[in-house]
Structures are given as structure tokens and as C-alpha cells.
Amino acid sequence: MADTRKHLHDIIKDFRTAMLTTQSPSGGVHVRPMAVAKLERDEELYFATGLTTPKIHEIEKNNQVAVTFQSNSEFAAMYGTARVVTDRSLIDGMWSEAWRIWFPGGKDDPNLCLLAVTPTAAEYWDSSGLEGMKYLYEGLKAVWQERTPEHDETQHAKVSL
């Protein structure tokens, strides 16, 4: 059996941007790109944001979120809960000068906070490198044999976190 947690981390570890999905006040969904501030294996995922942004108000009403990552051949989704973090030592430790565009006061900007997402589950699809070639081969073989391809956790798996 594949180590699905490790494979998930291997897929998402180099992403610098993700899509964060929250529930809007009207009950719909709101999706927006977010720069990843910190991502550790089997730990929380952090984003920098402003305390006065709509996503903060949405999370205060419903903290269930989804975070998605996508490239040409690798895809992942994480599901969990979000919380606002105003701990200045954490903010200082994650600060990036690139954030100054949104936070002109720097790491001491009073509007700057972190959004921490604690994932409880995830799912990935991997068709990169050898996995992609293997998927293509198994897919062609399945078509030839008039069946669907066998499930392979190196290419797709649901992960409990």
C-alpha cells in the first residue's frame, strides 16, 4: 500500500499558491487564490491575509474550508477548518517582503493576520512523470480490454489527516 500522506505532501510541497474556498454569507461558495505562507507535512497550512477581508468574516460564520492545488499534471484538495491567527511572533517568523504589497506597514501592519487551516482530509490526483506514463499505459490497456483501469493509490487517493 502506498504512503498516501507522504505522496500528498510530495505533490503539494512546492506549490506557492493555492485556491481557498469559503462559504459566502448568501450560502454560496467564494473561491480566491492565496499565497502559501507555510506548509508542513501533517501540520497546519498558513496564509497571510487582512483582518478586514471578506474571507475573515466568512470564516467567522463557517470555518469549514477547502484548499486546492493544481498544476498541469498534479492536483490536490485539502478539507478542514480555518482560524484567524494574530500571534505577532508567528507572523514575524513567516513574514515575506512580497506581502508588503498588501501590507504597507510591513510585519507590524495592524491589519496583517494569518489564516491557519487545519486539514482533516485530502485527496490527490497525480499524472506526473512515471505516474502519468503508467496511467496512460493502464488506460490504453483498459480501453483495449473494454474495462476501466485498476485503482492505483500512487495516482489517486483519499487521505485522512
PyMOL commands that set and color helices and strands:
alter all, ss='L'
color gray80, all
select helices_A, chain A and resi 4-12+54-61+88-94+97-101+106-108+129-144
alter helices_A, ss='H'
color red, helices_A
select strands_A, chain A and resi 17-23+29-39+45-50+64-70+74-85+112-126+156-160
alter strands_A, ss='S'
color yellow, strands_A
deselect
rebuild
show_as cartoon
